[in-house]
Amino acid sequence: MRLDSHQHFWSYSEREYDWIDERMSRIRRNFAPGDLEPILRRNGFDGSVAVQVRQSLEETEYLLGLADEHDFIRGVVGWVDLRSPGARRDLERLSEHPRFLGVRHVVQAEPDDRFLLRDDFLQGIALLRDLDLTYDILVYHRHLPVVVDFVARFAGHRLVLDHIGKPAIAKGELEPWASSIRKLGKMENLYCKVSGMVTEADWAGWKKSDFTLYLEIVLESFGPRRLLFGSDWPVATLAASYGKVVEIVEDFLDPLSAAEKDAVFGGNAADFYGLEVPPS
């Protein structure tokens, strides 16, 4: 089963999606399951995981509603205010839905670079661990030293780093991103999404070779059993078609065994998120 571990849906409004600036005008519109499903099929994917964009319970419920209507949406990574006194109540209620997988917080937008280590947020992550729910880590590369400390506090809890930690691909910079990634790769409960790379590169002028060193480092650090392919559709369409995003990763992984490639393109996502794989 081929799975896209990271994509988004939204009903666009300027107020609620103010992060979509003038450079991003092409994604200032609605993106729905009917837009994605034929793209997945053309690229040989059986399903996807829908990931939150807005920090609201309403969006989480909206995504779960879409999953009820569209079988290819195998799961939802939503949002809950993990700092709230009502976090356990909200998580337990959402967990009644079989396709609610876990939570993400847009940490990269928080003014406090050490937000992940706030006591109230750590208490919320502990709730996720206790309820066997995953957590997606969304940060910029400057936050990675804090992520090292954060992950070390939750050994055994299923955590995943989104977008390979957002290195400065457009500038061709490896450090200090690479040193942090190597440390994170030693933490066996942490997975890494091979996603979001094209929008960290030069949108109009990237080449496949721009990604090679970054991919080599994440493969060396996490191995083929802890990498998850994600398209980051539709955000990635700012810089590349869905097919081109897939091609970058497929071409890089070509020397690996068929079993290892299958793991990156679906098996690892199924394992990490606890998704049922239908019989062949």
ABEGO torsion letter per residue (X at the ends): XBBBABBBBBBBBAAABAABBAAAAAABBBBBAAAAAAAAAAAGBABBBBBBABBBAAAAAAAAAAAAABAABABBBBBBBAABAAAAAAAAAAAABAABAEBBBBAAABABAAAAABAAAAAAAAAAAAAGBBBBBBBBAAAAAAAAAAAAAABGBBBBBBGGGGBBAAAGBAOAAAAAAAAAAABAABBBBBBGAAAABBAAABBAAAAAAAAAAAAAAAEAAABBBBAGOAAAAAABBAAAAAAAAAAAAAABBAAAAAAAAGAAAAAAAGBBBBBX
